[in-house]
Amino acid sequence: MWPKLRDFFARELLTLIDPTQPKHRRRKVQIVATVGSALTLGMVTAFGVAPMVPDSARNGASVTLPLTFPDLAHQIQQLDAQSQTFIHQVALRRGETLGDMLSRLSIQDPAAEKFIRENAVARRLIGVPAGQVVQAETDDDGKLVTLSTVLSSGSAAAQQLVIERRDDGRLRARMEQLANDTEWAMRSGAIAENFFTAMDDAGVPDAVVAQMVNIFSGVINFQRDVRRGDRFRLVYEVVKQQDRTVRTGRVLAIEFINQGKTHQAIWYADPQGSPEGAYYGFDGRNLKQAFLRTPVEFSRISSAFGGREHPFAHKWKKHEGVDLAAPVGTRVFAAGDGVVKFVGTQNGYGNLVEIEHAGNYQTRYAHLSGFGQGMKPGTRVTQGQVIGFVGQTGWATGPHLHYELRLNGVPRNPFSTDLAAVAPLSGNRLKLFDMYAENLLKRIDLMRTVQVAERD
């Protein structure tokens, strides 16, 4: 019996170490070998501790005891007959072919590769960008069972490509709609070096940083005004599909302490207000100003309002706007709601957009490198909408935005003009706002408490 059992395990172990054997076969043999080793050890132990050994055995006489073992050959046959599937998941590499991708997914199925190349729906897999995750299920022989990947993300309902083998053995491809799941993310921190470094250190996505800058653009210059020790706390949306983050959403609540002054904002869609929603202070005060003071992101003032030496005429001349230096291509926003009056080229202004606003106000945006989508006379624009891009057209010595604010045609300094804000919420509208804001403010309070504890 011992020689037979020894020969059996020897054959199985040779199969285990044989690299030519299929991966699934080696995996099964490994299981069998492990079980067999345990049983062999058990037999040795059984002989070593067998009770009721006759006294004659202690004097050197041999004793034979019957032992019964399970039928391992039958169990191995059952294990071999059992169907197994394996899950593989990879992120696509830049420049890899369809064959490379299928190989990394352990798919050894020429029929499946042919199907993907020829089927109109399945062929969309070939255009999936690098970094996208693809998941596949294969059988013992490497034949494709299912394959899936998200083809588009960030929309209200993303699309997922699914390739699967039907009961009759034929493959089919279909598209599925994936609903988005929205979660709330919280970030907080302190400024150690500069604003943007602090945002990176806290893991705040760039899209959220851009929103923060836009929310407080009328009261904080994030290039000049932020100081070491300033603190921030914010809550924003994270959009997920199948537990994977696909994009960030709207900033929901933010508190920024700048040079000892607290700035707060919370997004709220007032049932009696704009359907797009707006930002309010924690007390229900609408933060929307009639006009943005700096209608361009990430800029600095290169020339202030008032008298200056003209860069081309070299004469002292009144500067009827402010110049905001920024790289070519930087986005320019509508400073307030209004209607486009002029789009085109105009003398020293170069490429120019002019907007009419309520209350006999006008704004001008000059030296643009290009115009925003759909910009033409008569187009209605909203505050913060992209109307153009910073350039160096016309009489400009460097890339910047020349921004003018006029009242009844008379130039006004956008940094000193006191423009009325929208009326605050009150009565029942304020009560509804407070109910909506409660959960968000609890999160701000929690981060505030943690930051205080860390300082102490």
C-alpha positions in Angstrom: 0.0 0.0 0.0 2.8 2.5 0.9 4.6 2.2 -2.4 1.3 2.7 -4.3 0.5 5.8 -2.3 4.0 7.1 -2.6 3.9 6.6 -6.4 0.5 8.4 -6.6 1.7 11.5 -4.9 5.0 11.5 -6.8 3.0 11.6 -10.1 0.9 14.4 -8.9 3.8 16.5 -7.7 5.6 16.1 -11.0 2.5 17.4 -12.7 2.5 20.4 -10.2 6.1 21.5 -11.1 5.7 20.8 -14.8 5.5 24.3 -16.5 3.9 22.8 -19.6 0.7 21.8 -17.7 -2.2 24.3 -17.9 -2.5 26.8 -15.1 -5.8 25.4 -13.9 -4.5 21.8 -13.8 -1.5 22.9 -11.7 -3.8 24.7 -9.3 -5.9 21.6 -8.9 -2.8 19.4 -8.4 -1.5 21.8 -5.8 -4.7 21.3 -3.9 -4.4 17.6 -4.1 -0.8 17.6 -3.1 -1.6 19.7 -0.1 -4.4 17.3 1.0 -2.1 14.3 0.3 0.7 15.7 2.4 -1.7 16.3 5.3 -3.0 12.8 5.1 0.5 11.3 4.9 1.5 13.3 7.9 -1.6 12.0 9.6 -0.6 8.4 8.9 2.8 8.9 10.3 1.3 10.5 13.4 -1.2 7.7 13.6 1.6 5.1 13.7 3.5 7.1 16.2 0.7 7.6 18.7 -1.4 4.5 18.1 -2.9 3.4 21.4 -3.3 -0.1 22.9 0.1 -1.2 21.5 0.8 -4.8 22.8 3.7 -5.3 25.2 5.4 -7.6 22.7 5.8 -4.6 20.3 7.7 -2.7 23.0 10.1 -5.6 23.1 10.9 -5.2 19.4 8.2 -7.5 17.8 6.4 -6.1 14.8 2.7 -5.4 15.0 0.3 -4.8 12.0 -2.7 -2.6 12.5 -5.4 -2.1 9.7 -5.9 1.5 8.5 -8.5 2.8 6.1 -7.8 5.8 3.8 -10.2 7.8 1.5 -10.4 7.1 -2.2 -8.3 10.1 -3.4 -8.3 9.0 -7.0 -12.1 9.3 -7.1 -12.0 12.8 -5.5 -9.4 13.9 -8.0 -11.6 12.8 -10.9 -14.5 14.8 -9.4 -12.3 17.9 -9.0 -11.2 17.5 -12.6 -14.7 17.2 -13.8 -15.8 20.4 -11.9 -16.1 23.6 -13.9 -14.3 26.6 -12.6 -14.1 30.2 -13.7 -11.4 32.9 -13.0 -11.7 36.7 -12.7 -9.0 38.9 -14.2 -8.9 42.7 -14.1 -6.3 45.0 -15.8 -5.9 48.7 -16.5 -5.2 49.3 -20.2 -1.7 50.4 -21.2 -1.0 53.1 -23.7 -0.4 51.7 -27.2 -1.2 48.1 -26.4 -3.1 46.0 -29.0 -6.3 44.1 -28.5 -4.3 40.9 -28.5 -2.0 42.2 -25.7 -5.0 43.2 -23.6 -6.7 39.8 -24.0 -3.4 38.0 -23.1 -3.0 40.0 -19.9 -6.6 39.1 -19.1 -5.6 35.4 -19.5 -8.0 35.0 -22.4 -6.9 32.3 -24.9 -9.8 32.4 -27.2 -9.3 33.3 -30.9 -13.0 33.1 -31.6 -13.6 35.8 -28.9 -10.9 38.1 -30.4 -12.4 37.7 -33.8 -15.9 38.5 -32.4 -14.6 41.7 -30.8 -13.0 42.8 -34.0 -16.0 42.1 -36.2 -19.0 42.9 -34.0 -20.1 46.6 -34.2 -20.8 46.9 -30.4 -17.9 44.8 -29.2 -15.5 46.7 -31.4 -15.9 49.7 -29.2 -13.6 48.0 -26.7 -10.7 48.7 -29.1 -11.1 52.5 -28.6 -11.1 52.4 -24.8 -8.4 54.9 -23.5 -5.3 54.0 -21.5 -5.9 53.7 -17.8 -9.5 52.3 -18.2 -10.1 49.2 -16.2 -11.3 46.0 -18.0 -12.6 43.0 -16.2 -12.9 39.5 -17.7 -14.1 36.0 -16.5 -12.6 33.0 -18.1 -13.1 29.2 -17.8 -10.5 26.5 -17.2 -9.3 26.6 -20.8 -9.0 30.4 -21.0 -12.2 30.8 -23.0 -14.1 34.1 -22.5 -17.1 33.9 -20.3 -17.8 37.6 -19.7 -16.0 40.9 -20.3 -17.0 44.4 -19.2 -15.7 47.9 -19.0 -17.2 51.4 -18.6 -17.0 53.3 -22.0 -18.2 56.7 -20.8 -18.3 58.3 -17.4 -19.3 61.5 -15.7 -22.7 61.8 -17.3 -26.1 61.2 -15.6 -25.9 57.6 -16.7 -22.7 56.2 -18.0 -22.5 53.3 -20.5 -20.9 49.9 -19.9 -19.9 47.5 -22.6 -20.7 43.8 -21.7 -19.5 40.8 -23.8 -20.8 37.5 -22.7 -21.0 33.9 -23.8 -24.6 32.5 -24.0 -25.7 29.1 -23.0 -25.5 27.9 -26.6 -21.8 28.9 -26.7 -22.2 32.0 -28.9 -20.9 35.4 -27.9 -23.0 38.6 -27.8 -22.3 42.2 -26.9 -24.6 44.8 -25.4 -24.6 48.2 -23.7 -25.8 48.8 -20.2 -26.7 52.1 -18.5 -24.8 52.7 -15.2 -26.4 55.1 -12.7 -24.1 57.6 -10.9 -23.8 57.5 -7.1 -23.1 60.8 -5.5 -21.2 61.0 -2.2 -20.0 63.9 0.0 -16.2 64.3 0.5 -14.7 66.5 3.2 -11.3 68.2 3.1 -9.6 70.6 5.5 -6.2 72.1 6.1 -4.0 75.1 6.7 -1.9 77.2 4.3 1.8 76.5 5.0 3.5 77.8 1.8 0.9 78.9 -0.8 -2.8 78.3 -1.5 -2.3 75.8 -4.4 0.3 73.7 -2.6 -2.0 73.4 0.4 -4.8 72.2 -1.9 -2.5 69.5 -3.3 -1.4 68.4 0.1 -5.0 68.1 1.3 -6.0 66.1 -1.8 -8.4 68.7 -3.2 -9.0 68.0 -6.9 -8.2 70.8 -9.4 -11.8 71.1 -10.5 -12.8 71.8 -6.9 -10.0 74.3 -6.4 -11.3 76.2 -9.5 -14.7 76.4 -8.0 -13.3 77.7 -4.7 -11.5 80.5 -6.5 -14.6 81.3 -8.5 -16.9 81.4 -5.4 -14.7 83.9 -3.5 -13.3 85.7 -6.5 -15.0 89.0 -5.6 -13.5 89.1 -2.1 -10.2 87.1 -2.2 -7.3 87.3 -4.6 -5.9 83.8 -4.2 -2.5 84.8 -5.8 -1.9 87.8 -3.4 -4.1 87.7 -0.4 -3.6 84.2 1.0 -1.3 84.0 4.0 0.5 81.3 5.9 -1.8 80.1 8.7 -5.0 80.7 6.7 -7.4 77.7 7.0 -10.1 76.0 4.9 -12.8 73.5 5.4 -15.0 72.3 2.5 -17.6 69.7 1.5 -17.9 68.7 -2.2 -19.6 66.1 -4.3 -17.8 63.0 -5.6 -19.5 61.1 -8.4 -18.9 57.3 -8.5 -19.8 54.4 -10.8 -19.4 50.9 -9.4 -17.4 52.2 -6.5 -15.0 54.0 -8.8 -14.7 57.8 -8.7 -15.3 59.2 -12.1 -15.4 62.9 -11.4 -15.9 65.5 -8.8 -19.1 67.5 -8.6 -20.2 70.8 -7.1 -18.7 72.5 -4.0 -21.5 72.2 -1.4 -20.1 74.1 1.6 -16.9 76.0 2.2 -15.3 78.0 5.0 -12.1 79.9 4.4 -10.3 82.0 7.0 -8.2 84.5 5.3 -6.0 86.9 7.4 -8.4 86.4 10.3 -11.5 87.1 8.3 -14.0 84.2 7.8 -15.6 83.7 4.4 -18.4 81.1 4.2 -20.5 79.8 1.3 -23.1 77.0 0.9 -24.8 76.0 -2.4 -28.5 76.1 -2.3 -31.3 76.0 -4.9 -34.0 78.3 -3.6 -37.4 77.1 -4.8 -38.3 80.7 -5.5 -35.0 81.6 -7.0 -32.8 80.5 -9.9 -33.3 76.9 -10.8 -29.5 76.5 -11.2 -29.0 77.4 -7.5 -26.6 79.9 -6.0 -24.1 80.3 -3.1 -25.2 81.8 0.2 -23.5 82.6 3.4 -24.2 80.3 6.3 -26.8 82.9 7.5 -28.8 82.8 4.2 -27.2 85.9 2.7 -26.9 85.6 -1.1 -23.2 85.9 -2.0 -23.8 86.7 -5.6 -22.5 90.1 -6.5 -23.8 92.1 -9.4 -20.4 91.8 -11.0 -17.2 89.7 -10.5 -14.3 91.9 -9.6 -11.8 89.6 -11.4 -13.5 87.8 -14.4 -10.5 85.7 -15.2 -9.1 82.7 -13.2 -5.6 82.8 -11.7 -4.7 86.4 -12.6 -2.8 89.4 -11.1 -3.4 93.1 -11.6 -0.7 94.3 -14.0 -2.2 97.8 -14.5 -4.7 99.5 -12.2 -7.6 101.8 -13.0 -6.7 105.5 -13.4 -3.8 107.5 -14.9 -0.8 105.8 -16.4 1.8 106.2 -19.2 0.3 104.5 -22.3 2.6 101.6 -23.3 2.4 102.6 -27.1 1.7 106.4 -27.1 4.2 106.9 -24.2 1.9 109.7 -22.9 0.2 110.1 -19.6 -3.4 108.9 -20.2 -6.3 107.7 -18.2 -6.6 103.9 -18.0 -10.4 103.2 -18.1 -10.2 99.7 -16.9 -7.9 97.2 -15.1 -5.4 94.9 -16.7 -5.3 91.3 -15.4 -2.2 89.4 -16.4 -2.6 85.7 -17.1 -1.2 83.1 -19.6 -2.7 83.0 -23.1 -5.7 80.7 -23.2 -6.8 81.4 -19.6 -10.6 81.4 -19.4 -12.4 84.7 -19.2 -15.9 84.8 -17.5 -18.9 87.1 -17.9 -18.7 89.4 -14.9 -22.5 89.4 -14.6 -25.7 88.4 -16.2 -26.4 90.2 -19.4 -26.7 90.3 -23.2 -23.8 90.3 -25.6 -23.7 93.6 -27.5 -20.5 93.2 -29.5 -18.1 90.4 -30.5 -15.2 91.0 -32.8 -12.1 93.1 -33.4 -12.0 96.8 -32.5 -8.9 99.0 -32.9 -6.5 98.8 -29.9 -8.8 96.5 -28.0 -8.0 93.7 -30.4 -10.5 90.8 -30.0 -13.3 92.3 -27.8 -16.5 91.2 -26.1 -18.9 93.8 -24.8 -21.9 92.9 -22.6 -25.0 95.0 -21.6 -26.2 94.5 -18.0 -29.3 95.5 -16.1 -29.1 99.0 -14.4 -27.4 100.6 -17.4 -24.1 98.8 -16.7 -21.7 97.6 -19.5 -18.6 95.5 -19.3 -15.8 95.1 -21.9 -13.2 92.3 -22.2 -10.3 93.1 -24.6 -7.1 91.6 -26.1 -8.7 88.1 -26.2 -7.1 85.2 -28.1 -10.5 83.7 -28.9 -14.2 83.8 -28.1 -16.3 81.4 -26.0 -18.7 79.0 -27.8 -21.8 80.6 -29.1 -20.7 84.2 -28.5 -22.5 86.6 -30.9 -24.6 89.8 -30.5 -27.8 89.0 -28.8 -26.6 86.0 -26.9 -27.7 86.0 -23.2 -25.0 85.1 -20.8 -24.9 84.3 -17.1 -22.3 85.4 -14.5 -19.3 83.0 -14.6 -20.0 81.8 -18.1 -16.9 81.5 -20.3 -17.0 84.2 -23.0 -13.4 84.2 -24.2 -9.7 83.4 -23.5 -6.8 85.6 -22.5 -4.6 86.8 -25.4 -2.4 89.5 -26.7 -4.3 91.0 -29.6 -4.6 94.7 -30.4 -2.4 97.1 -28.5 -1.1 94.7 -25.9 2.6 94.4 -24.8 1.9 91.0 -23.1 -0.8 88.5 -22.5 -3.5 89.9 -20.3 -7.2 90.8 -20.0 -8.2 94.4 -20.2 -11.5 94.6 -18.2 -13.8 97.6 -18.1 -16.9 98.3 -16.1 -19.1 101.3 -17.2 -22.2 102.9 -15.8 -24.2 104.8 -18.3 -21.1 104.8 -20.5 -18.9 106.3 -17.8 -15.9 104.1 -16.7 -15.9 102.9 -13.1 -13.2 101.2 -11.1 -14.4 97.6 -10.6 -12.3 97.3 -7.4 -13.8 100.3 -5.7 -17.4 100.3 -7.0 -19.9 99.3 -4.3 -22.3 97.1 -6.2 -25.4 95.9 -4.4 -25.7 92.2 -3.6 -28.9 90.1 -4.1 -31.4 90.4 -1.2 -30.9 87.7 1.6 -33.3 85.0 2.3 -36.0 85.6 5.0 -39.2 84.1 6.5 -40.2 80.7 5.2 -37.5 80.8 2.5 -34.8 81.1 5.2 -36.4 78.2 7.2 -36.1 75.9 4.2 -32.5 77.0 3.7 -31.7 76.2 7.3 -33.2 72.7 7.0 -31.2 72.0 3.8 -27.9 73.4 5.3 -28.1 71.5 8.6 -26.2 68.4 7.6 -23.6 70.3 5.6 -22.9 72.7 8.5 -22.5 69.7 10.9 -19.6 68.5 8.7 -18.0 71.9 8.7 -18.3 72.0 12.5 -16.8 68.6 12.8 -13.7 69.6 10.7 -13.5 72.8 12.8 -13.4 70.8 16.0 -10.7 68.4 14.6 -8.5 71.3 13.5 -8.8 73.0 16.9 -7.9 69.7 18.6 -4.8 69.3 16.3 -3.6 72.8 17.1 -4.0 72.1 20.8 
